Amino acid sequence: MHLNQMLDESKRTGEPSFSFEYFPPKTAQGVQNLYERMDRMYNLGPKFIDITWGAGGRIAELTCEMVLQAQTVYGLETCMHLTCTDMGLEKVNDALHRAYKAGCTNILALRGDPPRNQETWTATEDGFQYASDLVKHIRKTYGDHFSIGVAGYPEGCDDNKDEESLLEHLKIKVDAGASFIVTQMFYDADNFIRWVGRVRDLGITIPILPGIMPIATYASFLRRANHMQCKIPQEWLDTLEPVKNDDVAVRELGTNLVADMCRKLVANGIHHLHFYTMNLANATRMVLEELNWTPSAERPLQQALPWKPSKGLGRREEDVRPIFWRNRNKSYVLRTQDWDEFPNGRWGDSRSPAFGELDAYGIGLTGTNEANRNKWGEPVSVKDIANLFVRYLNNEVDTLPWSEAPLTSESNSIKDKLVELNQKGFLTINSQPGVDGVKSSHPVHGWGPSNGYVYQKGYLELLVAPEVMPEVISRIEKDANLTYYAVTKDGELQTNAPSDGPNAVTWGVFPGKEIVQPTIVESISFLAWKDEAFRLGVDWAHCFEANTPSRVLLEKVMDQWYLVNIVNNDFHDNETLFDLFKGLQVADMASSPVIG
């Protein structure tokens, strides 16, 4: 979606909005950590993010890769910076093509700083001299596909402090086809408001996004302000200097100062703020909390679907997914990235071969063997594994091999029952409670357009020991409301499902729309997920040396246990799924299996 459309929506609703800037880290681990932070900060509700450009070489490659990941995997509307520095025509065209293929529809076109070994900026051979030239090229090559942003300088830039000259250049960039303006950071709100007035007097009507730099420490505050040569109001210095050696006090007082500045900007007609996060979360989050702009029960995060939609090219209309990948979004996106069914808005033919081989997508267990042993321990019994799952349910562990993120609040209503199941040796790797029609604005279960109602069937996916499996199946098949799929790593699929087709387990009813069914269970995709689920368990086993007790135990579980999913098609009922296991306990949890 174009930034201008998102900004127009904020202006129309009167709800202020915001966005985050990130830059490519220097190390591979730093990149992975940033992806995880971006994913968490998604839940603060930014309209979009942008990713800065590193002129030439590895960092430029990384910018393109981060845009692709942000759009396709993390579902973040992304704006890619693109500069003229060290960029000839071929490199510019390659970067734009990669942004296009990633589904990106927004570019921030910049001249850029001179390379470190040059004192003054000069254009690369067959490159662009000015940002306005880059804007013209993008517009000529891609038409209206990209919304194009340009930089604004309320306090001047490094090599030009003449406001008249900079305003003249800004008008040229806008006339060349720019769609929005992003300013450098500042702390002088009065000067910014004055500058906006001058911009508007030139007849420039496109949105202006002020650059906001939160305050984390006194030293970083001064260093960044001095680097950008931006004015610090004297009252800010008077407030922060007495506590400059107390980072907590600086952050608290700085949060109030920045939040007050933001309020002043909003009061003067600014509808969107652009935060320079410096790849950190806390300082930005604190400002948003002080402004009461973070999601809450009164201001829930609006979700179009109950899962995070991809913004990849051709995937924006995707509105159906199998539930099995609920906790492994990246894996699902990567394994289906070559599908051609998405443009029609349906999940497509379940028999599609596009899931492909696991190794082609790099979706196995992440982290080093040592790190995984430290995180999940060294289990020597099923009870040890079950205790790890209980720790995950109690938020004492952030991840499991089958879950990339901590347990969400949706599970709160069934958490005690999940704990009890795992304490009996039934290892739950996915679940959802039944929901009998809550408002689409509900802070936990809500999704989709306003004034609608959402529903979901109770669902359990778990690993079941072979000695209790016959009794579990017998109990399921006595209840006509229950359907299941069960399979071992190398075995045949067992099921009582009436057909191979999809069973909707989440749906929504909204004014003026057909019923939306975004989450399904069905056989062919379950078999594709089965391969991945057992692969993850085997990868975990391989974190340990051959013939060690932990390796032997985990390989036995992966070789002999069943992966089972059960749907309670009576969405009014949240008890039956758990009643199935009353009186049952896995052998390794007691002296012998108990079957009631």
URJO-V567439 format. One record per residue. N is the residue number from 1. RES is the residue in three letters. SS is DSSP state (A for helix, B for strand, O for the rest). OMEGA is omega in degrees with one decimal (NA if undefined). D_CENTER is the distance of its C-alpha to the mean C-alpha in Angstrom with 2 decimals. Layout:
{{N/RES/SS/OMEGA/D_CENTER} {N/RES/SS/OMEGA/D_CENTER}}
This chain:
{{1/MET/O/177.2/16.37} {2/HIS/O/177.8/18.69} {3/LEU/A/-177.5/18.11} {4/ASN/A/177.4/21.57} {5/GLN/A/178.9/20.81} {6/MET/A/-179.4/18.02} {7/LEU/A/176.2/20.47} {8/ASP/A/178.9/23.29} {9/GLU/A/178.2/21.54} {10/SER/A/179.8/21.18} {11/LYS/A/-178.6/24.82} {12/ARG/A/-177.3/25.97} {13/THR/A/-176.0/24.53} {14/GLY/O/178.0/25.48} {15/GLU/O/177.3/22.14} {16/PRO/O/179.4/21.12} {17/SER/B/-175.3/17.65} {18/PHE/B/179.7/15.93} {19/SER/B/-176.4/13.71} {20/PHE/B/172.1/12.80} {21/GLU/B/175.1/14.38} {22/TYR/B/174.8/13.65} {23/PHE/O/-179.0/16.20} {24/PRO/O/176.8/16.47} {25/PRO/O/-175.6/17.69} {26/LYS/O/-174.5/21.04} {27/THR/O/178.8/20.47} {28/ALA/A/178.5/18.56} {29/GLN/A/176.8/17.68} {30/GLY/A/178.2/16.57} {31/VAL/A/-179.7/14.16} {32/GLN/A/178.4/12.69} {33/ASN/A/179.7/12.66} {34/LEU/A/176.3/10.94} {35/TYR/A/-179.6/7.99} {36/GLU/A/178.4/7.89} {37/ARG/A/176.7/8.63} {38/MET/A/180.0/6.15} {39/ASP/A/178.0/3.44} {40/ARG/A/-177.8/6.58} {41/MET/A/171.0/7.57} {42/TYR/A/-175.7/5.24} {43/ASN/A/171.6/7.81} {44/LEU/A/173.8/10.55} {45/GLY/O/177.1/10.40} {46/PRO/O/174.8/10.73} {47/LYS/O/178.2/12.27} {48/PHE/B/170.2/11.11} {49/ILE/B/167.0/10.80} {50/ASP/B/-176.1/13.57} {51/ILE/B/-173.9/14.41} {52/THR/O/-176.7/18.04} {53/TRP/O/171.6/20.57} {54/GLY/O/-171.5/22.78} {55/ALA/O/173.5/26.07} {56/GLY/O/169.6/27.04} {57/GLY/A/-171.7/26.61} {58/ARG/A/-175.8/23.80} {59/ILE/A/175.5/21.64} {60/ALA/A/176.0/21.87} {61/GLU/A/-177.3/20.83} {62/LEU/A/176.1/17.84} {63/THR/A/-180.0/16.78} {64/CYS/A/180.0/16.99} {65/GLU/A/179.7/15.12} {66/MET/A/175.9/12.18} {67/VAL/A/178.9/12.23} {68/LEU/A/-179.3/12.37} {69/GLN/A/-178.4/9.45} {70/ALA/A/-178.1/7.17} {71/GLN/A/-168.0/8.89} {72/THR/A/-173.4/9.55} {73/VAL/O/-172.5/7.19} {74/TYR/O/174.3/3.56} {75/GLY/O/-178.9/5.57} {76/LEU/O/173.4/6.13} {77/GLU/O/-167.4/9.91} {78/THR/B/172.9/11.36} {79/CYS/B/-179.3/14.91} {80/MET/B/170.0/16.62} {81/HIS/B/173.5/19.53} {82/LEU/B/-178.2/22.65} {83/THR/B/177.8/25.93} {84/CYS/O/-174.7/29.49} {85/THR/O/179.0/30.23} {86/ASP/O/-175.4/31.37} {87/MET/O/171.2/30.11} {88/GLY/B/-175.3/32.74} {89/LEU/A/-178.4/32.47} {90/GLU/A/-179.9/31.41} {91/LYS/A/177.7/28.48} {92/VAL/A/-178.8/27.37} {93/ASN/A/178.0/27.63} {94/ASP/A/180.0/25.72} {95/ALA/A/179.3/22.77} {96/LEU/A/179.0/22.86} {97/HIS/A/179.6/23.15} {98/ARG/A/176.1/20.13} {99/ALA/A/178.8/18.07} {100/TYR/A/-178.7/19.66} {101/LYS/A/178.0/18.98} {102/ALA/O/-176.4/15.23} {103/GLY/O/-180.0/15.31} {104/CYS/O/-179.5/15.18} {105/THR/O/-177.2/17.66} {106/ASN/B/-179.7/17.99} {107/ILE/B/170.5/19.95} {108/LEU/B/-173.6/21.30} {109/ALA/B/-174.6/24.74} {110/LEU/B/170.9/26.48} {111/ARG/O/179.4/29.75} {112/GLY/O/177.3/28.41} {113/ASP/O/175.1/30.32} {114/PRO/O/174.8/33.18} {115/PRO/O/-174.8/32.67} {116/ARG/O/-178.0/33.67} {117/ASN/O/177.8/37.02} {118/GLN/O/177.7/37.98} {119/GLU/O/-178.7/39.23} {120/THR/O/-177.0/38.86} {121/TRP/O/173.0/36.49} {122/THR/O/-178.2/37.87} {123/ALA/O/173.8/36.47} {124/THR/O/176.0/36.02} {125/GLU/O/-173.9/38.59} {126/ASP/O/176.3/37.58} {127/GLY/B/-175.6/34.64} {128/PHE/O/-178.1/34.16} {129/GLN/O/-174.6/36.11} {130/TYR/O/175.7/34.15} {131/ALA/A/179.4/30.74} {132/SER/A/176.5/32.62} {133/ASP/A/178.3/33.65} {134/LEU/A/177.7/30.08} {135/VAL/A/-179.7/29.22} {136/LYS/A/-178.5/32.27} {137/HIS/A/179.8/31.37} {138/ILE/A/-177.9/27.85} {139/ARG/A/-179.3/29.35} {140/LYS/A/-174.0/32.26} {141/THR/A/-172.3/30.27} {142/TYR/A/178.4/27.35} {143/GLY/O/-177.5/28.90} {144/ASP/O/-179.0/26.52} {145/HIS/O/-178.6/23.48} {146/PHE/O/162.1/22.02} {147/SER/B/-169.9/22.00} {148/ILE/B/177.3/23.48} {149/GLY/B/175.6/23.27} {150/VAL/B/-176.9/25.91} {151/ALA/B/172.8/26.62} {152/GLY/B/-172.7/28.88} {153/TYR/O/179.4/31.01} {154/PRO/O/-178.1/32.44} {155/GLU/O/179.9/34.17} {156/GLY/O/177.3/34.86} {157/CYS/B/-172.5/33.42} {158/ASP/O/-171.5/34.71} {159/ASP/O/179.2/37.43} {160/ASN/B/178.7/38.26} {161/LYS/O/-177.3/38.99} {162/ASP/O/-175.3/40.91} {163/GLU/A/-178.6/39.18} {164/GLU/A/-179.7/41.34} {165/SER/A/-179.0/40.48} {166/LEU/A/177.2/36.72} {167/LEU/A/177.2/36.87} {168/GLU/A/177.6/38.90} {169/HIS/A/178.9/36.33} {170/LEU/A/179.0/33.54} {171/LYS/A/178.4/35.67} {172/ILE/A/179.7/36.15} {173/LYS/A/179.5/32.40} {174/VAL/A/179.6/31.89} {175/ASP/A/178.7/34.90} {176/ALA/A/177.0/33.53} {177/GLY/O/178.6/30.60} {178/ALA/O/-176.3/27.98} {179/SER/O/179.8/25.85} {180/PHE/B/-177.6/24.57} {181/ILE/B/173.2/25.38} {182/VAL/B/-177.4/23.32} {183/THR/B/168.3/25.62} {184/GLN/B/178.5/26.01} {185/MET/B/176.6/25.52} {186/PHE/O/173.8/28.44} {187/TYR/O/-179.5/29.81} {188/ASP/O/-175.6/32.78} {189/ALA/A/-178.3/31.75} {190/ASP/A/179.6/35.31} {191/ASN/A/178.7/35.46} {192/PHE/A/-179.0/32.13} {193/ILE/A/177.0/33.43} {194/ARG/A/-178.3/36.71} {195/TRP/A/177.2/35.03} {196/VAL/A/177.6/33.04} {197/GLY/A/179.1/36.46} {198/ARG/A/177.9/37.89} {199/VAL/A/-179.3/35.10} {200/ARG/A/178.3/35.72} {201/ASP/A/177.5/39.45} {202/LEU/O/-178.0/38.92} {203/GLY/O/178.0/37.74} {204/ILE/O/-174.6/34.07} {205/THR/O/-177.3/32.09} {206/ILE/O/-177.4/28.55} {207/PRO/B/175.3/25.80} {208/ILE/B/-178.5/25.87} {209/LEU/B/179.7/22.77} {210/PRO/B/178.1/24.01} {211/GLY/B/-175.2/22.49} {212/ILE/B/177.9/22.03} {213/MET/O/176.8/22.23} {214/PRO/O/-177.0/21.88} {215/ILE/O/-179.9/24.53} {216/ALA/O/176.5/23.80} {217/THR/O/-178.8/27.30} {218/TYR/A/-178.2/30.59} {219/ALA/A/-179.6/31.00} {220/SER/A/177.0/27.63} {221/PHE/A/180.0/28.30} {222/LEU/A/-177.0/31.68} {223/ARG/A/-178.1/30.63} {224/ARG/A/178.5/27.94} {225/ALA/A/179.3/30.23} {226/ASN/A/-180.0/33.11} {227/HIS/A/-179.3/31.20} {228/MET/A/178.9/30.20} {229/GLN/O/178.8/33.68} {230/CYS/O/-176.7/32.50} {231/LYS/O/173.5/34.84} {232/ILE/O/178.2/34.29} {233/PRO/O/-176.3/36.19} {234/GLN/A/-179.0/38.99} {235/GLU/A/175.5/38.04} {236/TRP/A/178.1/34.65} {237/LEU/A/-179.9/36.57} {238/ASP/A/-179.5/39.07} {239/THR/A/-171.8/36.41} {240/LEU/A/-174.6/34.45} {241/GLU/A/-179.5/37.31} {242/PRO/O/-177.8/39.03} {243/VAL/O/-170.0/35.97} {244/LYS/O/-179.9/34.71} {245/ASN/O/179.9/35.10} {246/ASP/O/-174.2/33.10} {247/ASP/A/-179.3/29.39} {248/VAL/A/179.6/28.53} {249/ALA/A/178.6/30.97} {250/VAL/A/-179.1/29.83} {251/ARG/A/-179.6/26.21} {252/GLU/A/179.6/27.45} {253/LEU/A/177.9/29.98} {254/GLY/A/176.7/27.74} {255/THR/A/179.9/25.11} {256/ASN/A/-179.5/27.97} {257/LEU/A/-179.0/29.27} {258/VAL/A/179.3/26.05} {259/ALA/A/177.2/25.31} {260/ASP/A/176.1/28.91} {261/MET/A/179.2/28.54} {262/CYS/A/178.8/25.48} {263/ARG/A/179.8/27.57} {264/LYS/A/178.9/30.39} {265/LEU/A/179.6/28.35} {266/VAL/A/178.8/27.13} {267/ALA/A/-179.9/30.76} {268/ASN/O/169.1/31.84} {269/GLY/O/176.6/29.84} {270/ILE/O/-173.6/26.54} {271/HIS/O/-175.0/23.69} {272/HIS/B/178.7/20.64} {273/LEU/B/-178.3/19.98} {274/HIS/B/-173.7/18.19} {275/PHE/B/171.1/17.36} {276/TYR/B/-170.9/18.08} {277/THR/O/-170.8/16.01} {278/MET/O/179.1/17.74} {279/ASN/O/178.4/14.57} {280/LEU/O/-174.9/15.34} {281/ALA/O/-165.4/13.92} {282/ASN/A/-175.9/17.07} {283/ALA/A/178.0/19.30} {284/THR/A/179.3/16.92} {285/ARG/A/-179.0/15.95} {286/MET/A/177.5/19.73} {287/VAL/A/-179.9/20.64} {288/LEU/A/177.3/18.31} {289/GLU/A/178.1/19.77} {290/GLU/A/177.8/23.22} {291/LEU/O/-175.1/22.74} {292/ASN/O/-179.8/21.58} {293/TRP/O/179.0/18.57} {294/THR/O/179.9/15.93} {295/PRO/O/178.8/15.26} {296/SER/O/178.0/18.27} {297/ALA/O/179.6/20.61} {298/GLU/O/-177.7/22.35} {299/ARG/O/-173.9/19.33} {300/PRO/O/175.1/16.67} {301/LEU/O/-178.1/13.17} {302/GLN/O/177.3/13.96} {303/GLN/O/177.7/12.28} {304/ALA/O/-177.7/13.86} {305/LEU/O/-179.1/13.61} {306/PRO/O/172.5/13.30} {307/TRP/O/-175.0/10.40} {308/LYS/O/-177.3/7.21} {309/PRO/O/173.5/9.25} {310/SER/O/174.9/9.20} {311/LYS/O/-179.2/10.69} {312/GLY/O/179.6/12.81} {313/LEU/O/178.8/16.54} {314/GLY/O/-175.4/18.27} {315/ARG/O/-172.3/15.36} {316/ARG/O/-179.7/14.92} {317/GLU/O/-179.9/17.65} {318/GLU/O/-177.8/16.46} {319/ASP/O/177.4/17.03} {320/VAL/O/175.0/18.05} {321/ARG/B/170.4/16.65} {322/PRO/B/-176.2/18.49} {323/ILE/A/-171.6/17.53} {324/PHE/A/-178.3/18.10} {325/TRP/A/-178.3/14.69} {326/ARG/O/-176.4/13.08} {327/ASN/O/179.5/12.24} {328/ARG/O/-175.1/11.67} {329/ASN/A/-177.6/9.24} {330/LYS/A/179.8/9.61} {331/SER/A/-179.0/13.30} {332/TYR/A/-178.0/13.69} {333/VAL/A/-178.0/12.31} {334/LEU/A/-176.5/14.47} {335/ARG/A/179.5/17.42} {336/THR/O/-172.8/17.59} {337/GLN/O/-178.9/16.90} {338/ASP/O/-179.7/20.64} {339/TRP/O/176.9/21.25} {340/ASP/O/-177.6/23.16} {341/GLU/O/-169.9/22.86} {342/PHE/A/-175.6/19.76} {343/PRO/A/179.8/21.68} {344/ASN/A/172.4/23.80} {345/GLY/O/-179.3/20.98} {346/ARG/O/-178.6/21.95} {347/TRP/O/172.5/20.82} {348/GLY/O/-177.4/24.13} {349/ASP/O/-177.3/26.86} {350/SER/O/-179.9/25.95} {351/ARG/O/178.1/28.40} {352/SER/O/178.4/26.55} {353/PRO/A/-167.2/26.93} {354/ALA/A/175.8/23.65} {355/PHE/A/172.5/21.98} {356/GLY/O/-179.2/24.28} {357/GLU/O/-177.3/24.98} {358/LEU/A/-173.2/22.57} {359/ASP/A/-177.3/23.60} {360/ALA/A/-171.7/22.70} {361/TYR/A/177.4/18.94} {362/GLY/O/-174.3/18.76} {363/ILE/O/178.0/16.91} {364/GLY/O/-178.8/19.34} {365/LEU/O/178.2/19.06} {366/THR/O/178.9/17.59} {367/GLY/O/178.6/19.39} {368/THR/O/177.6/23.13} {369/ASN/A/-179.1/25.73} {370/GLU/A/-179.9/26.87} {371/ALA/A/179.8/23.50} {372/ASN/A/175.6/22.96} {373/ARG/A/178.5/26.52} {374/ASN/A/-175.7/26.05} {375/LYS/A/-172.4/22.93} {376/TRP/A/177.8/24.31} {377/GLY/O/-178.5/28.01} {378/GLU/O/-175.0/30.79} {379/PRO/O/176.0/31.55} {380/VAL/O/177.7/35.11} {381/SER/O/175.0/35.22} {382/VAL/A/178.3/33.22} {383/LYS/A/177.1/33.53} {384/ASP/A/177.9/31.68} {385/ILE/A/-179.8/28.77} {386/ALA/A/178.6/28.87} {387/ASN/A/175.5/28.92} {388/LEU/A/178.6/25.70} {389/PHE/A/177.7/24.05} {390/VAL/A/177.3/25.60} {391/ARG/A/176.8/24.27} {392/TYR/A/179.3/20.71} {393/LEU/A/179.0/21.51} {394/ASN/O/177.6/22.90} {395/ASN/O/174.9/19.82} {396/GLU/O/174.8/22.07} {397/VAL/O/-173.7/19.93} {398/ASP/O/-174.4/16.14} {399/THR/O/167.7/15.90} {400/LEU/B/177.6/18.30} {401/PRO/O/-177.6/18.89} {402/TRP/O/-176.9/17.57} {403/SER/B/-174.8/14.61} {404/GLU/O/-173.4/11.77} {405/ALA/O/178.2/10.94} {406/PRO/O/177.2/13.54} {407/LEU/O/-178.8/15.29} {408/THR/O/-178.0/14.15} {409/SER/A/179.1/16.81} {410/GLU/A/-176.7/17.48} {411/SER/A/-175.8/19.56} {412/ASN/A/-175.0/21.73} {413/SER/A/179.9/24.40} {414/ILE/A/-174.3/25.00} {415/LYS/A/-179.0/24.16} {416/ASP/A/179.0/27.89} {417/LYS/A/177.5/28.68} {418/LEU/A/177.6/26.02} {419/VAL/A/-179.0/27.45} {420/GLU/A/178.2/30.92} {421/LEU/A/-179.1/30.07} {422/ASN/A/177.3/28.80} {423/GLN/A/174.5/31.86} {424/LYS/O/178.4/33.92} {425/GLY/O/175.0/32.30} {426/PHE/O/-168.2/30.03} {427/LEU/B/-174.0/26.68} {428/THR/B/-179.5/23.89} {429/ILE/B/177.6/20.66} {430/ASN/B/-179.8/19.20} {431/SER/B/167.0/20.44} {432/GLN/B/177.0/20.26} {433/PRO/O/170.4/23.05} {434/GLY/O/178.9/25.12} {435/VAL/B/-175.6/24.63} {436/ASP/B/172.7/27.68} {437/GLY/B/170.8/26.62} {438/VAL/B/-179.9/24.72} {439/LYS/B/-179.7/23.97} {440/SER/O/175.9/20.81} {441/SER/O/-178.7/20.23} {442/HIS/O/-173.7/20.37} {443/PRO/O/-179.3/18.05} {444/VAL/O/-173.5/17.22} {445/HIS/O/-172.2/17.91} {446/GLY/O/173.3/17.76} {447/TRP/O/176.4/16.02} {448/GLY/O/-177.5/17.55} {449/PRO/O/179.7/20.22} {450/SER/O/176.8/22.30} {451/ASN/O/175.5/25.56} {452/GLY/O/176.8/24.58} {453/TYR/B/-178.3/24.69} {454/VAL/B/-176.3/22.45} {455/TYR/B/170.0/23.77} {456/GLN/B/177.9/22.85} {457/LYS/O/173.5/25.04} {458/GLY/B/-174.1/25.17} {459/TYR/B/175.2/23.78} {460/LEU/B/170.9/24.37} {461/GLU/B/-171.8/23.63} {462/LEU/B/173.6/25.57} {463/LEU/B/-172.7/27.75} {464/VAL/B/-179.9/31.40} {465/ALA/O/-175.2/34.46} {466/PRO/A/-175.8/37.15} {467/GLU/A/179.4/39.95} {468/VAL/A/-174.6/38.43} {469/MET/A/-180.0/36.89} {470/PRO/A/179.8/40.03} {471/GLU/A/178.4/40.27} {472/VAL/A/-179.5/36.63} {473/ILE/A/179.8/37.14} {474/SER/A/-179.7/40.47} {475/ARG/A/179.2/39.03} {476/ILE/A/-173.2/36.22} {477/GLU/A/175.6/38.76} {478/LYS/O/-177.6/40.96} {479/ASP/O/-175.7/38.45} {480/ALA/O/-179.2/38.13} {481/ASN/O/-174.2/34.84} {482/LEU/B/171.8/33.05} {483/THR/B/-175.6/31.79} {484/TYR/B/165.4/30.58} {485/TYR/B/179.5/29.79} {486/ALA/B/-178.5/30.84} {487/VAL/B/169.3/31.24} {488/THR/O/-175.0/32.01} {489/LYS/O/-176.8/30.72} {490/ASP/O/-173.8/33.72} {491/GLY/O/179.9/35.13} {492/GLU/O/178.3/35.53} {493/LEU/O/171.2/33.30} {494/GLN/B/-179.7/34.83} {495/THR/B/169.2/34.00} {496/ASN/O/179.8/35.70} {497/ALA/O/-175.4/33.42} {498/PRO/O/179.6/35.81} {499/SER/O/176.8/34.23} {500/ASP/O/-173.5/31.74} {501/GLY/O/-176.1/29.84} {502/PRO/O/174.3/26.60} {503/ASN/B/-179.3/26.70} {504/ALA/B/178.9/24.31} {505/VAL/B/172.5/22.91} {506/THR/B/177.3/20.87} {507/TRP/B/-179.0/22.25} {508/GLY/B/179.0/22.60} {509/VAL/B/-173.6/25.66} {510/PHE/O/179.6/25.39} {511/PRO/O/174.2/28.19} {512/GLY/O/-179.2/29.24} {513/LYS/O/167.5/26.95} {514/GLU/O/174.6/27.54} {515/ILE/O/-178.7/26.11} {516/VAL/B/-178.0/22.51} {517/GLN/B/-168.8/21.87} {518/PRO/B/-177.0/18.22} {519/THR/B/-174.3/18.44} {520/ILE/B/168.0/21.43} {521/VAL/B/173.5/23.41} {522/GLU/O/-163.3/25.85} {523/SER/A/-172.2/27.85} {524/ILE/A/178.8/27.05} {525/SER/A/176.8/23.29} {526/PHE/A/178.9/24.12} {527/LEU/A/175.3/26.36} {528/ALA/A/178.0/23.71} {529/TRP/A/179.6/21.41} {530/LYS/A/179.7/24.55} {531/ASP/A/-179.2/24.96} {532/GLU/A/-177.3/21.51} {533/ALA/A/179.0/21.91} {534/PHE/A/177.0/25.31} {535/ARG/A/179.8/24.28} {536/LEU/A/177.3/21.80} {537/GLY/A/177.7/24.72} {538/VAL/A/176.4/27.06} {539/ASP/A/177.9/24.80} {540/TRP/A/178.6/24.88} {541/ALA/A/-176.5/28.65} {542/HIS/O/169.7/28.94} {543/CYS/O/-177.5/27.64} {544/PHE/O/179.0/31.26} {545/GLU/O/178.9/34.53} {546/ALA/O/176.0/36.51} {547/ASN/O/172.8/38.82} {548/THR/O/-177.9/37.32} {549/PRO/A/-178.7/37.10} {550/SER/A/179.3/33.28} {551/ARG/A/-179.0/33.11} {552/VAL/A/-179.4/35.86} {553/LEU/A/-175.2/34.34} {554/LEU/A/177.3/30.84} {555/GLU/A/177.7/32.41} {556/LYS/A/178.8/34.75} {557/VAL/A/-179.0/32.02} {558/MET/A/-177.7/30.17} {559/ASP/A/-168.6/33.51} {560/GLN/A/-175.2/35.03} {561/TRP/O/-179.8/32.58} {562/TYR/B/166.2/31.17} {563/LEU/B/-172.6/27.64} {564/VAL/B/166.7/28.10} {565/ASN/B/-176.1/26.16} {566/ILE/B/176.7/27.95} {567/VAL/B/170.7/27.39} {568/ASN/B/-174.9/29.48} {569/ASN/O/171.0/30.23} {570/ASP/O/-173.1/31.73} {571/PHE/O/176.1/28.72} {572/HIS/O/-164.0/31.05} {573/ASP/O/177.5/31.45} {574/ASN/O/-176.3/29.38} {575/GLU/O/-169.3/32.25} {576/THR/A/-179.2/33.49} {577/LEU/A/-177.1/30.70} {578/PHE/A/176.2/31.48} {579/ASP/A/178.9/35.23} {580/LEU/O/-169.9/35.29} {581/PHE/O/177.9/35.15} {582/LYS/O/178.3/37.83} {583/GLY/O/179.2/40.44} {584/LEU/O/175.9/38.52} {585/GLN/B/-178.3/37.67} {586/VAL/O/-171.8/36.91} {587/ALA/A/-174.1/39.83} {588/ASP/A/177.6/38.25} {589/MET/A/-179.5/37.40} {590/ALA/O/-178.3/41.14} {591/SER/O/178.2/44.48} {592/SER/O/-179.8/44.29} {593/PRO/O/179.5/42.21} {594/VAL/B/177.6/42.91} {595/ILE/O/-177.1/43.11} {596/GLY/O/NA/44.20}}
